[in-house]
Amino acid sequence: MSNLSLFLGCVAPNRYPGIEAATKKTFSKLGIELDDLEGASCCPAPGVFRSFDKTTWLTLASRNIALSEEMDDDVLTICNGCYSTLKEADSELKKDPVLKKDVNEKLIETGHEFMGQHDVRHVIEYLYQDIGVEGIRKMITTPLKMNVAVHYGCHLVQPLKEADSGLVSGTITFFDELVEATGAKSIEYEDKMMCCGAGGGARAAALDATLRITENKLQKMTDAKVDCIVNACPFCHLQFDSGQQEINKSSCTEYAIPVLHYTQLLGLALGFSPEELGIDLNSTNTAVFIERIRNGFVTA
């Protein structure tokens, strides 16, 4: 038991199972066994459900937190959108006893109750604060030699700002520091903190508009000559990975930047193969990137 329940969300298990595998393998290597959160539902998405019915959004989110509380665990998310929903719902219900009572009156019909005695953690925030950059660096067995474009994502930064975590005051570097703990170099590029383009239901409602935002970031990353993109969110991962194929098809471009979740990057530095981490399962062809790793071109 680790006192952490792994909340998978929807995109990772349905589109990128390698992110789930990478998270479990890397945490196990760090000496942390994650508990499965059986019965969990969609978080639900912060930019969609909340806009239509906030009480339903809170009830569904609190049910997921309650499932984790029943295991005496904090919730650990690997997705920025799930983190935004669960962190905000947890905070609102803890601060407002009347709202908590209203939500629990609905939640009790499902056999659960939100107690508000645990926390919601994002994998990046947890690794930075509880393991630490030096703690990660000491565990690395295969230091990486690659140039990385770090993509923070909107729903990682904003909840940490609202929680007054201290990670987002002044110049934001916590994600870059974790990437560089693996030996990789975080490359600065223009519009680094800009949205991937997909959030708020925009990808489903206005795909072409979202891809123009994504293409702008891809071009800035290409100009910076990065070897790969590293994110902390399966939905951003999807937008950059599948988005490159969609942009290439519509714009006759040739974007082919490998896209990794941070746990996949960390897994490489901990000695796992690209296949064990599901890096070969992306839409973007990663064969050349994987061959470079095997040949030691990007690893020590």
Backbone bond lengths (Angstrom), bond angles and torsions (degrees), N, CA, C in turn:
res aa  C-N    CA-C-N  psi(-1)  N-CA   C-N-CA  omega(-1)  CA-C   N-CA-C  phi
1 M - - - 1.469 - - 1.523 110.19 -
2 S 1.334 116.90 135.93 1.459 121.37 -177.03 1.508 112.63 -112.40
3 N 1.325 118.04 -10.12 1.462 123.56 -170.91 1.513 111.51 67.91
4 L 1.347 116.56 22.94 1.460 122.14 174.53 1.527 109.05 -132.85
5 S 1.347 116.28 125.77 1.466 121.20 173.32 1.517 108.01 -100.15
6 L 1.337 117.44 130.57 1.467 121.16 -178.79 1.520 109.81 -84.30
7 F 1.341 115.96 112.74 1.461 121.20 176.80 1.522 107.65 -93.75
8 L 1.346 116.91 114.27 1.467 121.13 -171.73 1.512 114.05 -84.03
9 G 1.361 117.18 -27.51 1.463 118.81 -172.78 1.517 110.42 72.64
10 C 1.329 116.86 -162.26 1.471 121.25 -174.09 1.527 113.38 -101.76
11 V 1.322 117.80 -42.30 1.474 120.88 -170.02 1.528 111.95 -69.39
12 A 1.337 117.80 -44.50 1.470 119.83 -176.28 1.525 112.48 -59.87
13 P 1.345 119.79 -54.42 1.465 117.77 -177.38 1.529 113.67 -67.71
14 N 1.332 117.57 -27.11 1.467 120.14 -177.58 1.520 113.99 -89.87
15 R 1.346 117.46 -29.57 1.466 119.79 -175.53 1.533 113.33 -119.91
16 Y 1.336 117.26 -32.63 1.469 120.29 -174.36 1.540 110.63 -135.17
17 P 1.339 116.95 69.21 1.471 119.52 -179.88 1.530 112.62 -61.18
18 G 1.330 116.95 -20.50 1.464 119.82 177.79 1.518 112.60 -61.95
19 I 1.342 117.17 -29.06 1.472 119.96 178.77 1.531 109.95 -68.14
20 E 1.343 116.59 -40.63 1.475 119.46 176.25 1.531 109.96 -63.27
21 A 1.351 116.25 -46.69 1.468 119.68 -179.31 1.529 110.56 -60.90
22 A 1.329 116.43 -43.45 1.469 120.31 -178.75 1.524 111.14 -63.71
23 T 1.320 116.79 -40.09 1.470 120.14 -179.23 1.527 110.81 -64.26
24 K 1.331 116.16 -46.87 1.472 119.36 -178.91 1.530 111.38 -65.97
25 K 1.339 116.90 -41.68 1.468 119.90 -178.54 1.527 111.79 -67.19
26 T 1.331 116.70 -43.64 1.466 118.48 -177.49 1.520 111.60 -69.66
27 F 1.341 116.71 -39.69 1.469 118.35 178.36 1.528 110.60 -65.69
28 S 1.332 116.49 -38.98 1.461 119.26 178.08 1.525 109.98 -61.62
29 K 1.346 116.23 -40.55 1.466 120.62 178.89 1.533 110.74 -64.11
30 L 1.349 115.55 -30.29 1.468 119.70 177.80 1.528 112.20 -82.92
31 G 1.346 115.71 1.05 1.467 120.03 178.45 1.510 113.86 88.19
32 I 1.348 116.53 19.19 1.471 120.80 -177.86 1.524 108.69 -122.01
33 E 1.316 117.82 114.68 1.462 122.03 176.70 1.526 108.31 -94.80
34 L 1.326 116.08 120.35 1.463 121.36 -177.44 1.522 110.79 -86.38
35 D 1.334 116.50 139.54 1.460 120.92 177.06 1.526 109.64 -84.81
36 D 1.344 116.64 139.88 1.463 120.92 173.73 1.530 109.13 -72.95
37 L 1.324 115.99 140.57 1.461 120.86 179.58 1.530 107.88 -102.21
38 E 1.325 115.44 81.58 1.463 120.36 -175.79 1.529 110.51 -69.68
39 G 1.344 114.81 139.10 1.466 120.27 178.21 1.515 114.19 88.17
40 A 1.337 117.52 0.19 1.468 120.15 -179.23 1.529 110.16 -68.06
41 S 1.335 115.40 148.99 1.467 121.67 178.41 1.524 109.12 -111.24
42 C 1.327 116.87 -172.78 1.462 121.64 168.41 1.526 108.48 -54.14
43 C 1.330 116.94 151.74 1.488 119.04 -169.98 1.549 115.93 -58.89
44 P 1.302 130.16 -39.29 1.461 131.12 -4.21 1.525 111.65 -92.15
45 A 1.338 115.16 167.28 1.466 122.57 -169.68 1.531 112.16 -52.78
46 P 1.332 116.52 131.31 1.461 120.34 -174.55 1.523 114.39 -67.17
47 G 1.326 117.04 -33.74 1.459 118.85 -174.95 1.510 114.12 -88.50
48 V 1.332 117.91 -1.07 1.460 120.35 -175.99 1.526 110.39 -117.74
49 F 1.343 117.42 -68.34 1.465 120.76 -174.60 1.524 112.39 -60.50
50 R 1.335 116.65 -43.62 1.470 120.20 -176.93 1.522 111.43 -60.91
51 S 1.340 116.99 -32.36 1.457 120.69 -177.99 1.520 111.71 -67.66
52 F 1.339 118.08 -26.74 1.455 121.28 -175.83 1.526 112.79 -97.60
53 D 1.337 117.99 -41.16 1.466 120.61 -175.44 1.531 108.42 -154.35
54 K 1.323 115.73 98.73 1.459 120.09 -173.81 1.531 112.55 -66.90
55 T 1.346 117.08 -36.31 1.469 119.45 -178.69 1.530 110.83 -65.03
56 T 1.340 116.01 -42.56 1.469 119.52 177.66 1.526 110.23 -63.95
57 W 1.330 115.92 -41.35 1.468 120.95 178.15 1.532 110.43 -59.38
58 L 1.337 116.60 -45.42 1.465 120.64 -180.00 1.527 111.59 -65.65
59 T 1.335 115.69 -38.98 1.470 119.42 -177.44 1.527 110.70 -66.20
60 L 1.342 116.57 -44.43 1.467 119.94 179.34 1.536 111.02 -65.82
61 A 1.334 115.79 -41.97 1.468 119.08 179.65 1.528 110.86 -64.97
62 S 1.338 116.88 -43.50 1.470 120.00 -177.54 1.523 111.52 -67.84
63 R 1.350 117.05 -28.45 1.470 118.82 176.16 1.531 109.72 -63.25
64 N 1.344 117.20 -42.89 1.468 119.81 178.44 1.529 111.26 -62.50
65 I 1.327 116.59 -41.07 1.471 120.00 178.78 1.531 109.89 -66.74
66 A 1.344 116.04 -39.87 1.470 119.88 -179.44 1.533 111.25 -62.34
67 L 1.350 116.59 -38.89 1.468 119.87 177.83 1.527 110.35 -58.28
68 S 1.331 115.91 -40.58 1.466 120.31 179.43 1.528 110.89 -71.08
69 E 1.333 116.38 -39.60 1.469 120.12 179.13 1.522 110.98 -61.96
70 E 1.323 116.08 -35.53 1.471 119.52 179.89 1.528 111.45 -64.48
71 M 1.346 116.57 -20.43 1.473 121.28 176.30 1.526 111.10 -96.24
72 D 1.336 116.22 6.89 1.473 122.65 -177.67 1.527 110.97 60.32
73 D 1.348 115.41 36.99 1.461 121.62 -176.41 1.533 111.76 -117.99
74 D 1.336 116.68 153.02 1.454 122.26 159.83 1.526 107.36 -79.06
75 V 1.352 116.08 155.73 1.462 120.84 175.98 1.525 108.08 -88.76
76 L 1.346 117.23 133.32 1.466 121.78 174.29 1.525 108.38 -114.26
77 T 1.349 117.13 119.67 1.452 120.47 178.82 1.530 110.40 -104.11
78 I 1.351 114.90 152.62 1.467 120.95 175.84 1.517 109.81 -113.37
79 C 1.345 116.30 11.99 1.463 122.76 -172.42 1.531 110.17 -132.68
80 N 1.335 116.33 133.98 1.460 119.71 -179.10 1.528 112.34 -64.93
81 G 1.345 116.95 -41.95 1.460 120.19 -178.81 1.519 111.64 -64.66
82 C 1.339 116.71 -43.96 1.471 120.41 177.37 1.530 109.66 -62.30
83 Y 1.330 116.45 -39.49 1.470 119.95 179.48 1.523 110.48 -62.39
84 S 1.334 116.67 -43.07 1.457 120.53 -179.53 1.523 110.88 -60.43
85 T 1.342 116.43 -48.50 1.467 120.18 -179.28 1.525 111.85 -63.41
86 L 1.322 116.42 -54.06 1.466 119.85 -173.07 1.527 111.59 -68.18
87 K 1.333 117.26 -37.42 1.465 120.65 179.98 1.523 110.60 -67.19
88 E 1.337 116.07 -43.38 1.465 119.47 -178.97 1.526 111.24 -69.30
89 A 1.334 117.07 -42.99 1.465 119.75 178.69 1.525 110.53 -61.85
90 D 1.307 116.76 -44.63 1.470 122.21 179.18 1.525 110.39 -59.46
91 S 1.323 116.77 -43.89 1.458 121.40 -178.51 1.535 111.43 -66.93
92 E 1.337 116.47 -45.59 1.467 120.11 -178.13 1.524 111.56 -63.25
93 L 1.319 116.52 -42.85 1.470 119.73 -177.41 1.526 111.62 -71.47
94 K 1.312 117.49 -31.61 1.470 120.29 177.39 1.531 111.27 -70.59
95 K 1.343 116.14 -32.63 1.467 120.20 -176.50 1.524 113.03 -84.42
96 D 1.330 118.02 -23.41 1.469 121.41 -171.12 1.533 110.57 -122.68
97 P 1.332 118.35 96.06 1.469 121.29 -177.59 1.528 113.29 -61.06
98 V 1.343 117.41 -33.04 1.470 120.33 -179.95 1.526 109.56 -68.14
99 L 1.335 116.29 -44.86 1.460 120.78 178.00 1.527 110.45 -63.46
100 K 1.312 116.36 -41.27 1.476 120.94 177.94 1.523 110.84 -59.90
101 K 1.352 116.71 -42.20 1.473 121.13 179.65 1.533 110.43 -64.44
102 D 1.357 116.51 -42.78 1.468 120.41 -179.68 1.524 110.92 -62.79
103 V 1.334 115.81 -44.92 1.463 119.53 -179.06 1.525 110.89 -67.05
104 N 1.320 116.49 -40.68 1.470 119.17 -178.92 1.526 111.87 -66.24
105 E 1.352 117.84 -28.97 1.469 120.15 177.09 1.533 110.63 -63.00
106 K 1.334 116.14 -31.42 1.475 120.13 175.93 1.527 110.51 -83.86
107 L 1.330 115.46 -39.69 1.463 120.22 -176.26 1.529 111.79 -65.56
108 I 1.335 116.79 -32.45 1.454 120.93 -176.88 1.533 111.26 -62.34
109 E 1.354 115.54 -24.78 1.469 119.60 178.52 1.529 111.22 -67.17
110 T 1.320 117.18 -19.77 1.478 121.25 177.48 1.522 111.29 -95.39
111 G 1.334 116.50 -0.53 1.454 120.03 178.83 1.516 114.20 88.23
112 H 1.334 117.30 15.44 1.463 120.67 -177.89 1.530 110.10 -128.97
113 E 1.339 115.52 164.16 1.459 121.35 178.32 1.525 109.47 -144.74
114 F 1.324 116.58 131.97 1.466 120.74 175.83 1.522 108.53 -80.45
115 M 1.336 116.47 119.55 1.464 120.11 -177.62 1.526 112.15 -97.71
116 G 1.328 116.86 -30.98 1.468 120.30 179.66 1.520 113.24 76.17
117 Q 1.333 116.62 33.78 1.469 120.39 -176.81 1.533 112.61 -111.28
118 H 1.344 116.09 4.40 1.460 119.66 179.06 1.519 109.56 -129.34
119 D 1.339 116.48 -174.17 1.464 120.49 -173.64 1.529 110.04 -127.54
120 V 1.324 115.06 165.26 1.468 122.68 174.94 1.518 107.53 -113.15
121 R 1.331 116.73 126.16 1.468 121.92 -175.83 1.528 109.85 -121.74
122 H 1.322 115.72 145.51 1.477 120.95 170.11 1.521 107.22 -98.54
123 V 1.326 116.78 144.70 1.461 120.52 -174.74 1.532 111.83 -56.63
124 I 1.334 117.54 -37.62 1.469 120.12 -179.61 1.524 110.32 -69.71
125 E 1.320 115.21 -45.82 1.477 120.20 179.42 1.530 110.54 -62.86
126 Y 1.349 117.27 -39.30 1.464 120.94 179.97 1.537 110.82 -65.77
127 L 1.341 115.60 -47.77 1.468 118.85 -178.40 1.526 111.12 -62.73
128 Y 1.338 116.37 -38.65 1.466 119.84 -177.61 1.528 111.04 -70.38
129 Q 1.334 116.09 -42.98 1.462 119.17 -173.03 1.528 113.64 -88.02
130 D 1.313 117.94 -34.38 1.472 119.78 -173.48 1.531 113.14 -99.79
131 I 1.324 117.75 -32.87 1.471 120.50 176.50 1.518 109.57 -95.78
132 G 1.327 116.12 -43.30 1.462 121.30 177.37 1.521 112.91 87.51
133 V 1.325 115.54 153.08 1.464 120.81 -178.57 1.527 110.72 -61.04
134 E 1.323 117.67 -43.87 1.469 120.07 179.81 1.517 111.31 -69.01
135 G 1.332 116.51 -34.35 1.466 120.21 176.96 1.517 111.11 -62.89
136 I 1.346 115.86 -40.81 1.474 120.16 176.27 1.526 109.84 -66.14
137 R 1.333 116.03 -46.91 1.470 120.22 -176.01 1.542 111.04 -58.39
138 K 1.323 117.29 -38.27 1.464 121.12 -178.54 1.531 112.54 -66.79
139 M 1.356 116.33 -23.38 1.462 120.33 -177.27 1.526 112.97 -88.45
140 I 1.334 117.17 -11.56 1.469 120.93 -174.43 1.533 110.82 -68.93
141 T 1.336 115.54 129.26 1.464 120.96 178.84 1.528 112.13 -109.35
142 T 1.338 116.61 -20.48 1.461 121.58 -178.08 1.531 108.51 -132.64
143 P 1.335 116.89 79.65 1.476 118.80 -176.93 1.527 111.85 -56.77
144 L 1.309 116.25 135.35 1.463 121.54 -175.80 1.520 110.98 -89.84
145 K 1.327 115.73 143.62 1.459 120.89 174.31 1.522 107.47 -121.57
146 M 1.308 115.19 84.17 1.456 119.72 179.81 1.522 109.39 -150.81
147 N 1.322 114.92 154.13 1.454 121.48 177.64 1.526 109.27 -95.88
148 V 1.321 115.66 125.41 1.460 121.51 -170.22 1.526 111.14 -117.19
149 A 1.346 115.17 136.85 1.469 120.90 169.42 1.519 107.25 -95.69
150 V 1.313 117.71 107.29 1.473 121.71 179.20 1.522 108.80 -80.17
151 H 1.337 116.22 129.81 1.469 121.62 173.32 1.529 107.63 -114.86
152 Y 1.339 117.02 111.20 1.472 120.25 -178.57 1.533 111.29 -70.88
153 G 1.347 117.07 -51.20 1.464 121.14 -175.57 1.519 111.70 89.10
154 C 1.337 115.14 142.73 1.481 121.53 -172.96 1.524 112.49 -61.93
155 H 1.338 116.99 -44.36 1.458 120.19 -172.39 1.523 113.79 -83.70
156 L 1.327 117.05 5.70 1.466 119.71 166.63 1.522 109.38 -92.02
157 V 1.308 116.91 -43.48 1.466 121.24 -174.83 1.529 112.03 -74.31
158 Q 1.348 117.65 -46.18 1.468 119.93 -172.95 1.536 113.28 -63.10
159 P 1.337 119.91 -47.47 1.478 118.75 178.24 1.528 113.12 -60.69
160 L 1.340 116.96 -35.81 1.466 119.52 178.41 1.521 110.58 -67.67
161 K 1.341 116.36 -33.86 1.464 120.48 177.45 1.525 109.86 -67.47
162 E 1.336 116.89 -45.24 1.465 120.96 -179.07 1.526 111.42 -66.98
163 A 1.328 117.08 -29.64 1.466 120.81 179.59 1.525 111.63 -82.82
164 D 1.345 116.08 -1.09 1.462 121.55 -179.53 1.521 110.38 52.75
165 S 1.347 115.20 48.44 1.465 120.68 -174.06 1.528 113.45 -74.13
166 G 1.340 116.36 -17.98 1.464 119.62 -176.04 1.520 112.97 85.81
167 L 1.351 117.81 -5.52 1.465 121.06 -178.12 1.515 112.32 -84.60
168 V 1.334 117.20 -17.07 1.465 119.13 -172.04 1.527 112.22 -121.01
169 S 1.323 117.35 21.85 1.462 119.97 174.47 1.525 108.11 -91.95
170 G 1.338 116.19 136.22 1.462 119.51 -177.25 1.516 111.12 71.15
171 T 1.328 116.87 -148.67 1.461 121.11 179.18 1.524 109.87 -70.72
172 I 1.315 116.14 128.02 1.470 121.01 -176.70 1.528 109.49 -87.46
173 T 1.332 116.69 121.27 1.478 119.94 -174.74 1.530 113.69 -135.93
174 F 1.342 118.72 -3.41 1.465 118.44 -168.95 1.531 113.24 -60.34
175 F 1.336 117.04 -38.89 1.471 119.82 179.83 1.532 110.23 -69.88
176 D 1.348 116.10 -41.94 1.472 120.22 178.05 1.537 110.48 -59.08
177 E 1.337 116.12 -40.09 1.468 120.20 -178.86 1.532 110.94 -63.73
178 L 1.348 115.97 -40.28 1.470 119.00 178.50 1.526 110.83 -65.98
179 V 1.337 117.22 -39.40 1.466 120.58 177.64 1.529 109.81 -62.68
180 E 1.314 117.62 -44.38 1.465 120.04 -176.40 1.532 111.80 -73.48
181 A 1.340 117.52 -17.00 1.467 120.14 173.62 1.524 111.46 -65.07
182 T 1.357 116.82 -21.32 1.474 120.50 178.83 1.527 111.79 -83.70
183 G 1.328 116.94 -6.37 1.467 120.90 -175.63 1.512 112.55 102.00
184 A 1.344 117.23 -18.89 1.466 121.26 178.99 1.526 110.10 -70.71
185 K 1.339 115.88 161.93 1.458 120.90 178.32 1.523 109.75 -109.97
186 S 1.323 116.74 125.54 1.464 121.34 176.13 1.525 108.41 -81.91
187 I 1.321 115.90 117.98 1.465 122.23 -175.63 1.535 109.81 -93.67
188 E 1.310 116.42 130.00 1.466 119.57 175.48 1.532 109.72 -73.35
189 Y 1.310 116.45 139.24 1.470 120.66 176.88 1.527 108.42 -146.85
190 E 1.320 114.68 155.68 1.466 120.63 -177.28 1.529 110.96 -64.40
191 D 1.331 116.70 141.85 1.472 123.24 179.11 1.531 112.62 64.69
192 K 1.332 115.98 28.78 1.466 120.52 -177.34 1.534 112.99 -56.21
193 M 1.346 117.90 -37.97 1.463 120.32 -175.48 1.527 112.40 -90.39
194 M 1.307 117.58 6.94 1.463 120.33 179.65 1.527 111.23 -72.19
195 C 1.333 116.13 154.24 1.465 123.41 178.32 1.535 110.05 -60.64
196 C 1.346 117.12 152.66 1.465 121.11 174.48 1.519 110.54 -70.42
197 G 1.331 115.74 -22.34 1.466 121.41 178.37 1.507 114.36 111.31
198 A 1.348 117.58 -16.06 1.466 119.94 -167.92 1.520 114.98 -91.12
199 G 1.326 118.05 -22.20 1.466 121.39 -167.63 1.517 115.04 -65.53
200 G 1.350 113.88 168.83 1.468 121.08 176.27 1.513 113.86 68.54
201 G 1.324 117.26 23.23 1.468 120.21 -178.87 1.512 112.86 77.66
202 A 1.344 117.12 5.04 1.467 120.29 -175.60 1.525 112.08 -65.33
203 R 1.346 117.27 -37.19 1.474 119.33 -178.05 1.526 111.02 -60.31
204 A 1.351 116.97 -39.01 1.460 120.09 179.92 1.528 111.83 -76.15
205 A 1.331 116.33 -32.08 1.466 119.41 -173.65 1.521 113.73 -90.35
206 A 1.322 116.98 -33.20 1.470 119.98 -173.94 1.521 109.53 -146.57
207 L 1.331 115.97 67.36 1.469 121.00 -173.54 1.527 112.56 -56.32
208 D 1.322 117.19 -45.30 1.469 119.56 -176.08 1.530 111.18 -60.58
209 A 1.338 116.50 -40.92 1.467 120.02 179.82 1.524 110.79 -65.88
210 T 1.346 116.78 -39.92 1.473 119.51 -179.83 1.525 110.56 -66.21
211 L 1.341 116.12 -36.01 1.470 119.12 -178.35 1.520 111.79 -69.37
212 R 1.336 117.59 -28.03 1.473 119.33 176.17 1.522 110.30 -66.31
213 I 1.357 116.01 -37.80 1.475 119.72 176.46 1.528 109.81 -66.21
214 T 1.328 115.73 -44.40 1.469 120.50 -179.67 1.527 110.97 -62.48
215 E 1.332 116.33 -42.83 1.470 119.86 -178.27 1.522 111.01 -63.15
216 N 1.345 116.18 -35.28 1.464 118.99 177.75 1.526 110.55 -60.38
217 K 1.367 115.91 -43.74 1.469 118.62 179.13 1.529 111.17 -68.75
218 L 1.330 116.95 -41.11 1.467 120.03 179.95 1.528 111.27 -59.58
219 Q 1.332 116.80 -39.58 1.461 119.48 -179.50 1.529 110.48 -67.43
220 K 1.360 116.23 -39.58 1.474 119.41 178.95 1.535 110.28 -65.96
221 M 1.330 116.91 -36.57 1.465 120.76 176.79 1.528 110.80 -67.63
222 T 1.329 115.93 -40.36 1.476 120.38 178.43 1.520 110.05 -63.26
223 D 1.326 116.10 -43.00 1.473 120.34 178.94 1.529 111.07 -60.86
224 A 1.344 116.09 -31.79 1.464 120.91 -179.10 1.528 112.26 -82.40
225 K 1.350 116.19 -2.67 1.477 122.95 176.14 1.537 112.50 58.37
226 V 1.323 115.91 51.57 1.472 120.25 179.39 1.529 110.10 -85.79
227 D 1.334 116.16 156.45 1.460 121.67 176.63 1.522 112.40 -88.16
228 C 1.330 116.69 -26.62 1.465 119.98 -179.80 1.531 109.97 -162.88
229 I 1.333 115.23 164.99 1.462 123.04 173.53 1.526 107.33 -103.43
230 V 1.334 117.14 135.28 1.467 120.52 175.69 1.515 108.76 -121.16
231 N 1.333 115.42 126.23 1.464 121.99 -177.98 1.519 109.73 -123.94
232 A 1.337 115.11 179.63 1.460 120.54 178.67 1.521 110.41 -130.99
233 C 1.343 116.22 28.47 1.468 120.32 -172.90 1.530 109.85 -154.52
234 P 1.342 118.44 121.75 1.465 120.07 179.32 1.530 113.49 -59.80
235 F 1.343 118.73 -28.52 1.465 119.66 -179.39 1.531 110.34 -74.92
236 C 1.333 117.93 -41.78 1.470 120.60 172.31 1.527 109.03 -61.50
237 H 1.336 116.07 -40.59 1.471 122.88 178.24 1.528 109.44 -56.09
238 L 1.325 116.66 -47.50 1.466 122.61 179.03 1.530 110.79 -61.22
239 Q 1.326 116.61 -43.75 1.466 119.91 -177.17 1.526 111.16 -64.64
240 F 1.328 116.99 -39.97 1.468 119.63 179.36 1.529 111.58 -76.33
241 D 1.332 117.45 -36.78 1.466 120.79 -175.39 1.528 111.14 -78.43
242 S 1.314 118.06 -64.91 1.471 120.23 177.79 1.521 110.73 -65.31
243 G 1.339 115.43 -33.08 1.466 119.76 -179.22 1.522 112.14 -58.47
244 Q 1.330 117.76 -36.78 1.473 119.84 179.32 1.526 110.76 -62.16
245 Q 1.334 116.41 -39.79 1.463 119.68 178.78 1.521 110.76 -66.52
246 E 1.329 115.53 -40.84 1.466 120.21 -178.80 1.536 110.92 -67.43
247 I 1.324 116.28 -40.16 1.471 120.61 178.71 1.524 110.20 -67.16
248 N 1.336 116.81 -44.61 1.467 120.21 179.64 1.531 111.28 -58.95
249 K 1.342 115.27 -38.42 1.475 119.64 -178.16 1.524 111.51 -69.87
250 S 1.331 115.95 -40.68 1.469 119.22 -175.14 1.526 112.93 -85.81
251 S 1.357 116.96 -26.44 1.469 119.76 -173.25 1.525 113.58 -115.98
252 C 1.340 116.35 3.80 1.480 120.39 -179.65 1.531 111.46 56.67
253 T 1.315 117.00 36.99 1.463 121.81 175.61 1.523 108.79 -97.53
254 E 1.328 116.31 178.36 1.472 119.86 -177.49 1.526 110.94 -133.68
255 Y 1.334 116.78 45.44 1.462 119.44 177.71 1.527 109.39 -67.52
256 A 1.326 116.16 135.88 1.474 120.45 -179.59 1.538 109.31 -153.80
257 I 1.329 115.55 51.10 1.466 119.48 -179.09 1.532 108.73 -89.25
258 P 1.329 118.43 122.36 1.482 119.88 177.35 1.535 110.71 -59.27
259 V 1.337 115.66 142.54 1.467 121.80 -177.66 1.528 108.61 -119.09
260 L 1.335 116.52 124.92 1.469 121.40 -178.73 1.518 110.24 -126.17
261 H 1.329 116.60 139.54 1.460 120.99 165.35 1.529 106.88 -74.70
262 Y 1.332 117.77 153.39 1.473 119.32 -176.58 1.528 112.22 -56.96
263 T 1.339 117.50 -37.46 1.471 118.21 -178.07 1.533 110.92 -65.97
264 Q 1.345 117.03 -26.02 1.474 119.22 175.76 1.531 110.38 -73.12
265 L 1.334 116.35 -40.88 1.475 119.52 176.17 1.526 110.24 -62.19
266 L 1.329 115.95 -46.00 1.469 120.34 179.88 1.528 110.24 -62.16
267 G 1.343 115.95 -38.70 1.463 119.94 178.94 1.519 112.52 -60.32
268 L 1.341 116.97 -40.50 1.471 120.00 176.72 1.524 110.42 -60.11
269 A 1.332 115.89 -42.36 1.467 120.41 -177.99 1.527 112.18 -73.17
270 L 1.344 115.99 -16.35 1.465 120.02 176.82 1.529 111.29 -94.55
271 G 1.339 116.36 2.47 1.465 119.69 173.04 1.507 116.35 101.04
272 F 1.346 118.53 3.10 1.465 119.79 177.56 1.528 109.52 -78.41
273 S 1.344 116.00 153.70 1.464 120.12 178.38 1.529 109.23 -80.17
274 P 1.349 117.52 157.96 1.464 120.23 176.73 1.532 112.41 -55.78
275 E 1.340 116.94 -37.70 1.467 120.32 -179.26 1.524 111.25 -67.71
276 E 1.333 117.87 -37.92 1.470 120.53 178.78 1.524 110.95 -63.16
277 L 1.336 116.08 -24.56 1.459 121.39 -176.94 1.528 111.98 -101.23
278 G 1.337 116.93 1.82 1.463 120.96 176.97 1.517 114.55 72.89
279 I 1.325 117.88 19.81 1.471 120.51 -179.17 1.533 110.19 -69.46
280 D 1.343 116.28 -22.67 1.467 120.46 178.96 1.528 112.34 -80.82
281 L 1.324 118.18 -1.26 1.467 121.20 -175.78 1.529 113.04 -97.35
282 N 1.326 117.01 2.72 1.471 119.65 179.30 1.526 111.90 -68.22
283 S 1.326 116.40 161.36 1.471 121.24 172.67 1.518 110.26 -69.83
284 T 1.323 116.52 -42.46 1.461 120.79 176.31 1.524 109.67 -68.72
285 N 1.295 117.14 134.33 1.461 121.36 -177.70 1.534 109.70 -65.64
286 T 1.320 116.35 120.08 1.466 120.90 -178.20 1.524 111.89 -108.01
287 A 1.348 117.30 12.14 1.470 120.69 -174.38 1.535 111.54 -59.31
288 V 1.331 116.96 -44.40 1.468 119.70 -178.16 1.531 110.23 -66.75
289 F 1.339 116.04 -42.11 1.466 121.47 179.35 1.533 110.04 -60.65
290 I 1.323 116.46 -44.58 1.464 120.97 -179.67 1.532 110.54 -65.66
291 E 1.327 116.07 -39.41 1.470 119.82 178.65 1.527 110.50 -64.20
292 R 1.340 116.28 -38.32 1.473 119.88 178.38 1.527 110.12 -63.54
293 I 1.310 117.04 -37.84 1.468 120.34 178.17 1.524 109.63 -65.42
294 R 1.328 116.30 -45.60 1.471 120.49 -179.21 1.523 111.25 -61.98
295 N 1.336 116.32 -34.27 1.468 120.54 -178.14 1.514 113.02 -85.57
296 G 1.339 115.75 1.16 1.454 118.80 177.85 1.512 113.79 77.94
297 F 1.352 116.78 10.96 1.466 119.52 -177.67 1.527 111.14 -69.39
298 V 1.327 116.55 -36.79 1.457 118.99 -178.99 1.519 111.91 -111.68
299 T 1.320 117.50 1.00 1.458 119.49 175.76 1.516 109.46 -124.25
300 A 1.315 115.22 154.27 1.465 118.94 -178.28 1.519 110.58 -71.53
